[in-house]
Each structure stands twice: as C-alpha cells, then as structure tokens.
C-alpha cells in the first residue's frame, strides 16, 4: 500500500470534508418540486444534443451532464451536492444502516481478498470463515491476482437475501484450500459503535453517524445502561459528520422535558417548523455530557445545541464544524440524485451555527487549517466569536452563533502542534491494515491468549512499534512517532484486541486515556 507524501493538517482537513459531505445531510420531508422548462434549460439540452450528434469525437454525454450539474451546485453552497448513479447504492446503504451480503471486513492485501474479521454472528462467521482467510473465488469469478476495485468486489459478494454464494477459501494458518457455501443475509452497519459503563455510575455511548437505525440502536444501549445502574451519561459525537435530523431529534427527546424546543427550521418562504420534545424521555434526569470536536457536524450539532440551549447537560470538547443547512435528497430519474439545500436550522435559542461559505468551497472545507494555525485547537481563548451573535439559553447563559457549537468545557486536541494528525492516523484504515499484516505473519503467537495476556505481550516489546514506524515511512508519511511512543502503542494495542476480540475491548483501551472522557470523570 502506497500513500503519497502529504502534510499532516491536510490529512485531517480532508477527513473533515469527506465526513461532512457523505454523512452531513439532513433529511427534510415534503413534496418534490416540479421541473418546469424555460429557454435557458432548453439551451442546455440543445447543447448536449449538438455535442452528441455533431462533435467530431465520441463523447460520454453522461459525464458532460455530471460536470454541468456539479458546476451549478458548486455555485450554491458547499452542501448542495450531486450523487452520481454509481455512487448512490453505497451512500443509500450507509444511511439505511444495513445491507445484504456475506458479512466480512476485508481489504486487498497484496493480490488477494483478505478477511480482516468476519462480522460477529454474520453469515461468514456462521459458515466457519476466520480472520486471515483469503477469498480466492466467488462462484466461478476469480478474485485473486487481479486489481479489482472495492465496489467490484462488493458486487461479487452481495446479492439477494437468502441466496447462496460458493466461496473458495485459502486458510493460511492451516495451509489448506476448501470450498464453503455462504448464505447471504442482512448485515447491520452499526451507527452506534458502543454503549458501555465506564464505572459503576457513568455510561458512555458513541454515535458515528445518524442513519435510519441510529435511534433504535441508541435507545437499546441507553436502556441497557440504565439497567446496569447508570445515573450519568456521556454521549460521544466526535468525528460524526451528521445524517438524518429526525434521528438527532429523537435522541435529544430522550433527555429533554415535554415541550422543550429541540430544533427549528426555516425555508425559502419563511415557513418555520419547530420540533418539540415529548414526555416520553428515558433519561430526563441525571448528569449528561455531549462530546464534540471540529468534525462534529449537522445532526451532531443539532443534538449538542438542543442540550446546551435547554441547559440540560454539558457540552465538552472543541468548537464543532458549523453546518446549519438542511438538505433534501431528490432523485433525477436515472439513478442519480441531488441533495439540495432547502432550509436553515436554528437551535432552541435561535442560533444559526452555519459558518460563512461566501469565499468558495475550498476555503470552507479548509477551515480546520485556520483553526490549527490560530491556535483554537489548543486554547479556548483563541476561539473568535462575534458579540453581535449572542444568544441566551433557557437559564440565561450566553451562547454564540455564527459557526459551530462552542463547548461549555474546552479540551485541547491531544498532543502538541507537531503531532496533531497522529490520533486520526491511528484510528484510520492504515493502522488496521498494519495490525492485520502483523497478525497474518504470526497469528498462532496470539492464539488462545486472554485479553490481559495479549496486552502484556504487546506492552513488553517495541517490536510492533518499530515495525509500524517502518510501515509508515514506506507509505510516504512523515510523523513524529518516537515523541509519541506511548500513545502509538496504546492505539496499536487497541487495534490488536479489536481484531483478536471485539469492539468493546478496543474502546476499553482507548477511552481509558481519552482526554475528554477523563475531563468528564474528573469533574464528577
């Protein structure tokens, strides 16, 4: 795997832009507008027809239309976007919260499809597949020794619910090849990573996006934590680019009193719609903390703003992204769609938290670099707010609009100015692939070890740390790993136990030294 040499702030800025564009839209109900004809639209159609019939070279007219649509939307706002038909399935699948497939996490390792881990209780695990197995054939389709794109691989492994696919597997640990039938089934894509107890009284729930299934997942976790004796709760929406507004509102309703305002929206015609809390909340009392950072956007900001403006809990972290525009997805008839901004949303106090976008998309999505340079990620007093955008919470506290939710309790980004990208990198696919490859070389060395034994094995050696330094260097990235040795080893150990055990064990390690979580626990 080769990665181009790039500067570290760009890694994070790119992650912000992608996360917000993919996950950060709000579903806004209502009738779709009609598409009436006029002379300008006829001119565009005529031009495309002339190119198709008269232009000297063959041209893909679909690509011309895509460029035209993208060009138009770029002139509107950063969140009005076009989704090409070849991208729609993946986008819809992510927001739906499940798909039909064989249930494995995989990637192309060298020239073959390597299973990082079968999804727990999924079709592949039930069929006996294991981490480290290679999928050589799906039916008669050869999958190894070819440079197949990921979407092509998915198409070979997905299918109708209940259908079978015959896989040819090579199991490296036993040096054998065999065939197995796997019955495709519905595989969930979790939007709630974990719901766990941090101590006897404090619960923790991590939400990675707001999809169709998020409220159901969240409520299940919330009720289980209450059963375990939770009286205080941390809800983590860091790195959460958003999703369906309704999911954020339903979760906020679990915390707020009857008739508390959750969010308001205002459309082009000035129509205001207000969403209120009901009397059916399951955690309307007890301490509540919302964790946010510069990548928390859209629906994440609706949740944080509702809790802050109603004085229901404490928002902890760093200023959020600043997306207060509401999108509606409308199909264009050929499998593609457009997400068009149709309204603005406002927090209960009347704040618009949308940051300015009048200097173009590039500057809009590079806002992270500005925050990095001006020191905002490291000190609360570097956050610039306009006095003209003051608002008051229900109890009269001053809060500000104009560009994200400013936390009640500030927590600086982990590390120094020189290593701000390290945590992001250690939570990325790069670290996951590295750990898989290390395990693949000596999986038997970890076989039958307990959780504690694995940690002891990893902590008493620098072998994997040194190997990771070489891996990163060969990938073309420049990072100060030696100055962050303990943090690197912590994240690396977490990834090892995630692949060897489960997600709970991963969070058990990373949350123990998490700066925001520690801040909350100390305040208690």
C-alpha positions as CSV (number, residue, x, y, z in Angstrom):
1,X,0.0,0.0,0.0
2,X,1.5,3.3,-1.1
3,X,0.4,6.7,0.3
4,X,1.5,10.0,-1.2
5,X,3.7,12.2,1.0
6,X,1.4,14.9,2.3
7,X,1.3,17.4,5.2
8,X,-0.5,16.3,8.3
9,X,-3.1,19.1,8.7
10,X,-4.3,18.2,5.2
11,X,-5.0,14.6,6.3
12,X,-7.4,15.9,8.9
13,X,-8.9,18.6,6.7
14,X,-9.6,16.0,4.0
15,X,-11.2,13.7,6.6
16,X,-13.5,16.6,7.8
17,X,-14.6,17.4,4.2
18,X,-15.3,13.8,3.3
19,X,-17.1,13.0,6.5
20,X,-19.4,16.1,6.3
21,X,-20.2,15.6,2.6
22,X,-21.0,11.9,3.0
23,X,-22.8,11.9,6.4
24,X,-23.7,15.5,7.0
25,X,-27.0,16.0,5.3
26,X,-30.4,16.3,6.9
27,X,-33.5,14.5,5.6
28,X,-36.2,17.2,5.1
29,X,-39.6,15.9,4.3
30,X,-42.1,17.4,1.9
31,X,-43.1,17.2,-1.8
32,X,-40.5,17.3,-4.5
33,X,-40.6,20.4,-6.7
34,X,-41.6,20.0,-10.4
35,X,-39.0,20.7,-13.1
36,X,-40.6,23.2,-15.5
37,X,-39.0,24.1,-18.8
38,X,-37.7,27.5,-19.8
39,X,-35.4,28.9,-22.6
40,X,-32.2,28.5,-20.6
41,X,-32.9,24.9,-19.8
42,X,-33.8,24.3,-23.4
43,X,-30.5,25.9,-24.4
44,X,-28.6,23.4,-22.1
45,X,-30.5,20.4,-23.6
46,X,-29.8,21.7,-27.1
47,X,-26.1,22.0,-26.4
48,X,-25.9,18.4,-25.2
49,X,-27.8,17.2,-28.2
50,X,-25.5,19.0,-30.6
51,X,-22.4,17.6,-28.9
52,X,-23.8,14.1,-29.2
53,X,-24.8,14.4,-32.9
54,X,-22.2,16.8,-34.3
55,X,-19.0,16.9,-32.2
56,X,-16.0,15.4,-34.1
57,X,-15.0,12.9,-31.4
58,X,-17.1,10.4,-29.4
59,X,-18.0,11.9,-26.0
60,X,-19.7,10.4,-23.0
61,X,-22.7,12.7,-22.6
62,X,-23.4,11.4,-19.1
63,X,-20.1,12.8,-18.0
64,X,-20.9,16.1,-19.5
65,X,-24.2,16.2,-17.6
66,X,-22.4,15.3,-14.4
67,X,-19.9,18.1,-14.8
68,X,-22.7,20.5,-15.6
69,X,-24.8,19.6,-12.6
70,X,-21.7,19.7,-10.3
71,X,-20.8,23.1,-11.7
72,X,-24.2,24.5,-11.0
73,X,-24.4,23.1,-7.4
74,X,-20.9,24.5,-6.6
75,X,-22.3,28.0,-7.1
76,X,-25.0,27.5,-4.5
77,X,-23.5,26.3,-1.2
78,X,-21.0,23.6,0.0
79,X,-23.7,21.1,0.9
80,X,-25.8,21.1,-2.2
81,X,-24.2,18.1,-3.9
82,X,-24.8,15.8,-6.8
83,X,-24.6,12.0,-6.3
84,X,-23.9,10.0,-9.4
85,X,-25.8,6.8,-10.0
86,X,-22.7,4.7,-9.5
87,X,-22.3,6.2,-6.0
88,X,-26.0,6.1,-4.9
89,X,-26.0,2.5,-3.7
90,X,-23.1,2.9,-1.3
91,X,-24.5,6.2,0.0
92,X,-28.0,4.8,0.5
93,X,-26.6,1.7,2.1
94,X,-24.7,3.7,4.7
95,X,-27.7,5.7,5.7
96,X,-30.1,2.8,5.6
97,X,-28.0,1.0,8.3
98,X,-27.7,-2.4,6.7
99,X,-27.0,-4.3,3.5
100,X,-27.3,-7.9,2.2
101,X,-24.0,-9.7,1.9
102,X,-21.7,-12.3,3.5
103,X,-20.6,-10.2,6.5
104,X,-16.9,-9.7,6.5
105,X,-14.4,-6.9,6.9
106,X,-11.9,-7.3,4.1
107,X,-9.3,-5.5,2.0
108,X,-7.0,-6.3,-0.9
109,X,-3.7,-7.5,0.7
110,X,-1.1,-7.9,-2.0
111,X,-3.1,-9.7,-4.7
112,X,-5.9,-11.4,-2.7
113,X,-9.0,-10.6,-0.8
114,X,-8.0,-10.9,2.9
115,X,-10.6,-11.2,5.6
116,X,-9.7,-8.9,8.5
117,X,-12.5,-10.3,10.6
118,X,-15.9,-11.8,10.0
119,X,-18.8,-9.7,11.4
120,X,-20.0,-11.3,14.7
121,X,-23.0,-13.6,14.1
122,X,-22.9,-12.8,10.4
123,X,-23.2,-15.2,7.5
124,X,-19.5,-15.8,7.1
125,X,-18.8,-16.4,10.8
126,X,-21.7,-18.9,10.8
127,X,-20.2,-20.6,7.8
128,X,-16.9,-21.0,9.7
129,X,-14.8,-18.3,8.0
130,X,-12.0,-16.9,10.1
131,X,-9.7,-13.8,10.2
132,X,-6.8,-14.2,7.9
133,X,-8.7,-16.4,5.3
134,X,-8.3,-15.4,1.7
135,X,-11.3,-15.5,-0.7
136,X,-10.0,-16.9,-4.0
137,X,-13.2,-17.4,-5.9
138,X,-16.8,-16.3,-5.5
139,X,-18.6,-18.9,-7.6
140,X,-16.6,-19.1,-10.8
141,X,-15.2,-15.5,-10.5
142,X,-11.6,-15.3,-9.7
143,X,-10.8,-12.7,-7.1
144,X,-7.1,-13.0,-6.6
145,X,-4.2,-11.9,-8.8
146,X,-6.4,-9.1,-10.2
147,X,-6.6,-5.4,-9.5
148,X,-10.3,-5.3,-8.7
149,X,-11.8,-2.1,-7.3
150,X,-13.6,-2.4,-4.0
151,X,-17.1,-1.7,-5.5
152,X,-16.5,-4.6,-7.9
153,X,-15.5,-6.9,-5.1
154,X,-18.7,-5.9,-3.2
155,X,-20.8,-6.7,-6.2
156,X,-19.4,-10.2,-6.3
157,X,-20.1,-10.8,-2.6
158,X,-23.5,-9.1,-2.2
159,X,-26.8,-10.4,-3.6
160,X,-30.4,-11.2,-2.6
161,X,-31.2,-12.1,0.9
162,X,-31.2,-15.9,1.3
163,X,-29.2,-16.5,-1.8
164,X,-26.0,-18.6,-1.6
165,X,-22.5,-18.0,-2.9
166,X,-19.9,-20.7,-3.1
167,X,-16.6,-19.4,-1.9
168,X,-13.2,-20.9,-2.5
169,X,-11.1,-20.2,0.6
170,X,-7.4,-20.4,1.3
171,X,-6.6,-20.7,5.1
172,X,-3.0,-19.7,5.6
173,X,-2.8,-20.8,9.2
174,X,-3.6,-24.4,8.1
175,X,-2.1,-24.2,4.6
176,X,-5.3,-25.6,3.0
177,X,-7.8,-24.6,0.4
178,X,-11.5,-25.5,0.6
179,X,-15.0,-24.5,-0.6
180,X,-17.9,-23.3,1.5
181,X,-21.4,-22.1,0.8
182,X,-22.3,-18.9,2.5
183,X,-26.0,-17.8,2.7
184,X,-26.3,-14.1,2.2
185,X,-28.2,-12.3,4.9
186,X,-28.9,-8.8,6.2
187,X,-25.8,-7.4,7.7
188,X,-26.1,-4.3,10.0
189,X,-23.9,-1.3,9.6
190,X,-23.7,0.0,13.1
191,X,-24.1,3.7,13.7
192,X,-23.7,3.3,17.5
193,X,-20.2,1.9,18.0
194,X,-20.6,1.0,21.6
195,X,-22.8,1.5,24.7
196,X,-20.8,0.7,27.9
197,X,-20.2,1.5,31.5
198,X,-17.1,3.4,32.3
199,X,-17.6,3.0,36.1
200,X,-20.4,2.0,38.4
201,X,-22.5,5.1,37.6
202,X,-21.2,6.5,34.3
203,X,-22.4,5.3,30.9
204,X,-20.8,6.0,27.5
205,X,-22.5,5.8,24.1
206,X,-20.5,6.5,20.9
207,X,-22.5,7.5,17.7
208,X,-20.6,7.6,14.4
209,X,-23.4,8.9,12.2
210,X,-27.2,9.4,12.2
211,X,-28.7,6.7,10.0
212,X,-32.1,5.2,9.8
213,X,-31.3,2.7,12.6
214,X,-29.5,5.1,14.9
215,X,-32.3,5.9,17.3
216,X,-33.2,2.3,17.7
217,X,-29.6,1.4,18.3
218,X,-29.2,4.3,20.8
219,X,-32.3,3.5,22.8
220,X,-31.3,-0.1,23.1
221,X,-28.0,0.9,24.5
222,X,-29.5,3.6,26.7
223,X,-32.0,1.2,28.4
224,X,-29.3,-1.4,28.9
225,X,-27.0,1.1,30.6
226,X,-29.9,2.2,32.8
227,X,-30.5,-1.4,33.8
228,X,-26.8,-1.6,34.8
229,X,-27.2,1.3,37.2
230,X,-26.2,4.3,35.0
231,X,-27.0,7.7,36.6
232,X,-24.7,9.8,34.4
233,X,-24.2,9.6,30.7
234,X,-21.6,10.6,28.1
235,X,-22.8,10.8,24.5
236,X,-19.8,11.0,22.1
237,X,-20.5,12.5,18.6
238,X,-16.9,13.4,17.8
239,X,-16.0,12.7,14.1
240,X,-19.7,12.4,13.4
241,X,-20.5,14.3,10.2
242,X,-24.3,14.1,10.7
243,X,-27.1,12.4,8.9
244,X,-30.9,12.3,9.5
245,X,-32.2,15.2,11.5
246,X,-35.0,13.1,12.8
247,X,-32.6,10.7,14.5
248,X,-30.8,13.5,16.3
249,X,-34.2,15.0,17.4
250,X,-35.4,11.6,18.7
251,X,-32.2,11.1,20.7
252,X,-32.5,14.6,22.1
253,X,-36.1,13.8,23.1
254,X,-34.7,11.1,25.4
255,X,-33.1,13.8,27.5
256,X,-35.4,16.8,27.4
257,X,-38.6,17.7,29.2
258,X,-42.0,17.8,27.5
259,X,-42.4,20.7,25.1
260,X,-38.7,21.7,25.3
261,X,-37.7,23.0,21.8
262,X,-35.2,20.7,20.1
263,X,-34.7,22.5,16.7
264,X,-36.3,24.9,14.3
265,X,-36.1,25.0,10.5
266,X,-36.8,27.9,8.2
267,X,-37.3,27.6,4.4
268,X,-37.1,30.0,1.5
269,X,-40.7,31.1,2.0
270,X,-40.0,31.9,5.7
271,X,-42.0,29.0,7.0
272,X,-40.8,27.9,10.4
273,X,-41.2,24.4,11.7
274,X,-40.4,23.6,15.3
275,X,-39.6,20.2,16.7
276,X,-40.5,19.8,20.4
277,X,-39.6,17.2,23.0
278,X,-42.3,14.8,24.3
279,X,-42.9,13.4,27.7
280,X,-41.5,10.0,26.8
281,X,-37.8,10.6,27.5
282,X,-35.9,7.7,29.2
283,X,-33.1,9.9,30.7
284,X,-34.6,13.3,31.5
285,X,-32.7,13.5,34.8
286,X,-29.1,12.7,35.7
287,X,-25.9,14.3,34.5
288,X,-25.4,14.4,30.8
289,X,-22.3,15.2,28.7
290,X,-22.0,15.6,25.0
291,X,-18.5,15.3,23.5
292,X,-17.9,17.2,20.2
293,X,-14.9,18.3,18.1
294,X,-14.2,20.1,14.9
295,X,-15.5,17.1,12.9
296,X,-18.9,17.1,14.6
297,X,-21.4,18.5,12.1
298,X,-25.0,18.8,11.1
299,X,-27.2,16.4,13.1
300,X,-24.4,16.2,15.8
301,X,-24.7,19.9,16.2
302,X,-28.5,19.7,16.5
303,X,-28.1,17.3,19.4
304,X,-25.4,19.4,21.1
305,X,-27.3,22.7,20.5
306,X,-30.5,21.3,21.9
307,X,-28.8,20.1,25.1
308,X,-26.8,23.3,25.5
309,X,-29.7,25.7,24.9
310,X,-32.0,23.9,27.2
311,X,-29.3,23.8,29.9
312,X,-29.9,20.0,30.1
313,X,-26.2,19.0,30.1
314,X,-22.6,20.0,29.5
315,X,-21.1,20.2,26.0
316,X,-17.4,19.2,26.2
317,X,-14.6,19.4,23.6
318,X,-13.8,21.8,20.8
319,X,-15.9,24.0,18.5
320,X,-17.9,21.9,16.1
321,X,-17.8,22.1,12.3
322,X,-20.6,24.7,11.8
323,X,-23.2,23.2,9.4
324,X,-26.7,24.7,9.8
325,X,-28.1,24.0,6.3
326,X,-30.8,21.4,5.7
327,X,-30.7,19.2,2.6
328,X,-33.4,17.3,0.8
329,X,-32.4,14.4,-1.5
330,X,-34.3,14.4,-4.8
331,X,-33.8,11.7,-7.5
332,X,-33.1,12.8,-11.0
333,X,-34.7,9.9,-12.8
334,X,-31.6,8.0,-14.0
335,X,-30.4,6.6,-10.6
336,X,-28.6,9.7,-9.7
337,X,-29.8,12.3,-7.2
338,X,-29.2,15.8,-5.9
339,X,-29.1,16.9,-2.3
340,X,-30.3,20.5,-2.4
341,X,-30.3,22.9,0.5
342,X,-33.9,23.8,1.2
343,X,-33.8,25.4,4.6
344,X,-31.7,26.5,7.5
345,X,-31.9,25.1,11.0
346,X,-31.7,27.0,14.3
347,X,-31.0,25.8,17.8
348,X,-33.7,26.4,20.5
349,X,-32.2,29.8,21.5
350,X,-32.5,30.9,17.8
351,X,-28.8,30.4,16.9
352,X,-27.8,29.6,13.3
353,X,-24.5,27.8,13.7
354,X,-23.7,27.8,9.9
355,X,-20.3,29.2,9.3
356,X,-19.7,31.5,6.3
357,X,-19.3,30.0,2.8
358,X,-19.1,33.0,0.6
359,X,-15.4,32.5,-0.3
360,X,-15.9,29.2,-2.0
361,X,-15.8,25.5,-1.1
362,X,-12.0,25.2,-0.9
363,X,-11.8,27.8,1.8
364,X,-14.9,26.5,3.5
365,X,-13.5,23.0,3.9
366,X,-10.0,24.2,4.8
367,X,-11.4,25.8,7.9
368,X,-9.6,23.2,10.1
369,X,-6.2,24.6,8.9
370,X,-7.2,28.1,10.1
371,X,-8.2,26.8,13.5
372,X,-4.9,24.9,13.7
373,X,-2.9,28.0,12.7
374,X,-4.7,30.4,15.0
375,X,-4.3,28.1,18.0
376,X,-8.0,27.4,18.5
377,X,-7.5,23.6,18.8
378,X,-5.1,24.2,21.7
379,X,-6.6,27.1,23.7
380,X,-10.2,28.2,24.3
381,X,-9.3,31.9,24.3
382,X,-8.2,31.6,20.7
383,X,-11.9,30.9,19.6
384,X,-13.1,34.1,17.9
385,X,-16.7,34.9,18.4
386,X,-18.8,37.9,17.3
387,X,-20.5,39.9,20.1
388,X,-23.4,40.6,17.7
389,X,-24.3,36.8,17.7
390,X,-25.0,36.5,21.4
391,X,-28.0,34.3,22.4
392,X,-29.3,33.1,25.8
393,X,-30.0,29.6,27.0
394,X,-33.2,28.8,28.9
395,X,-31.4,29.8,32.2
396,X,-29.9,32.9,30.7
397,X,-26.4,31.8,29.9
398,X,-24.7,33.4,26.9
399,X,-24.0,31.3,23.9
400,X,-22.9,32.3,20.4
401,X,-23.9,31.6,16.8
402,X,-22.2,32.1,13.6
403,X,-20.0,29.0,13.2
404,X,-20.4,25.8,15.2
405,X,-21.3,25.0,18.8
406,X,-18.7,26.4,21.3
407,X,-18.4,23.9,24.1
408,X,-19.1,24.7,27.7
409,X,-15.9,22.9,28.7
410,X,-12.9,23.1,26.4
411,X,-10.5,20.2,25.9
412,X,-7.4,20.8,23.7
413,X,-6.5,18.4,20.9
414,X,-4.3,15.6,22.1
415,X,-0.6,16.1,21.6
416,X,1.4,19.1,20.5
417,X,1.4,21.3,17.4
418,X,3.6,18.9,15.6
419,X,1.6,15.7,16.0
420,X,-2.0,16.7,15.7
421,X,-2.7,14.1,13.0
422,X,-1.4,11.1,15.0
423,X,-4.7,10.2,16.7
424,X,-6.6,10.4,13.4
425,X,-4.0,8.2,11.7
426,X,-4.0,5.7,14.5
427,X,-7.8,5.3,14.1
428,X,-7.6,5.0,10.3
429,X,-7.5,2.1,8.0
430,X,-3.7,2.4,7.8
431,X,-3.3,1.2,11.4
432,X,-6.0,-1.5,10.9
433,X,-4.2,-2.9,7.8
434,X,-0.8,-2.8,9.6
435,X,-2.1,-4.8,12.5
436,X,-3.8,-7.3,10.2
437,X,-0.5,-7.8,8.4
438,X,1.4,-8.3,11.7
439,X,-1.1,-10.9,12.9
440,X,-1.1,-12.6,9.5
441,X,2.7,-13.2,9.9
442,X,2.3,-14.9,13.3
443,X,-1.4,-15.4,14.2
444,X,-0.5,-18.6,16.1
445,X,1.6,-16.5,18.6
446,X,-1.7,-14.9,19.8
447,X,-3.9,-17.9,19.6
448,X,-5.6,-18.9,22.9
449,X,-4.2,-15.8,24.7
450,X,-6.6,-13.9,27.0
451,X,-7.2,-10.2,26.8
452,X,-4.7,-9.4,29.6
453,X,-2.1,-11.8,28.1
454,X,-2.3,-10.0,24.7
455,X,-1.8,-6.6,26.4
456,X,1.2,-7.9,28.3
457,X,2.7,-9.4,25.2
458,X,2.3,-6.1,23.3
459,X,3.4,-3.8,26.1
460,X,6.7,-5.5,26.9
461,X,8.1,-5.2,23.4
462,X,8.8,-2.4,21.0
463,X,8.8,-4.8,18.0
464,X,5.4,-3.7,16.7
465,X,6.1,0.0,17.3
466,X,9.3,-0.2,15.3
467,X,7.6,-2.2,12.6
468,X,4.9,0.5,12.4
469,X,7.5,3.2,12.1
470,X,9.0,1.4,9.1
471,X,5.5,0.8,7.7
472,X,4.6,4.5,7.9
473,X,7.9,5.5,6.4
474,X,7.5,3.2,3.5
475,X,4.0,4.6,2.9
476,X,5.5,8.1,2.5
477,X,4.1,9.7,5.6
478,X,6.2,11.9,7.9
479,X,5.2,11.5,11.5
480,X,6.9,12.0,14.9
481,X,6.3,8.6,16.3
482,X,9.2,8.5,18.7
483,X,7.9,11.5,20.6
484,X,4.5,9.8,20.9
485,X,5.6,6.3,21.6
486,X,3.2,5.5,24.4
487,X,0.2,6.9,22.5
488,X,1.1,5.0,19.4
489,X,1.5,1.8,21.4
490,X,-1.9,2.4,23.1
491,X,-3.8,2.8,19.8
492,X,-1.9,-0.2,18.3
493,X,-2.8,-2.4,21.3
494,X,-6.4,-1.3,20.9
495,X,-6.4,-2.3,17.3
496,X,-4.8,-5.7,18.1
497,X,-7.5,-6.5,20.6
498,X,-10.3,-5.3,18.3
499,X,-9.2,-7.8,15.6
500,X,-8.5,-10.5,18.1
501,X,-11.5,-10.0,20.3
502,X,-14.2,-7.3,19.8
503,X,-15.1,-3.6,19.6
504,X,-15.7,-3.4,23.4
505,X,-12.1,-4.3,24.1
506,X,-10.9,-1.6,21.7
507,X,-12.8,1.1,23.5
508,X,-11.8,-0.3,26.9
509,X,-8.2,0.7,26.0
510,X,-8.7,4.0,24.1
511,X,-11.2,5.5,26.5
512,X,-9.0,4.9,29.5
513,X,-6.6,7.7,28.3
514,X,-9.1,9.8,26.3
515,X,-8.6,13.4,27.3
516,X,-12.3,14.4,27.0
517,X,-13.6,11.4,28.9
518,X,-11.0,11.9,31.6
519,X,-12.1,15.6,31.9
520,X,-15.7,14.5,32.5
521,X,-14.8,11.8,35.0
522,X,-12.6,14.3,37.0
523,X,-15.4,16.9,37.0
524,X,-17.7,14.3,38.7
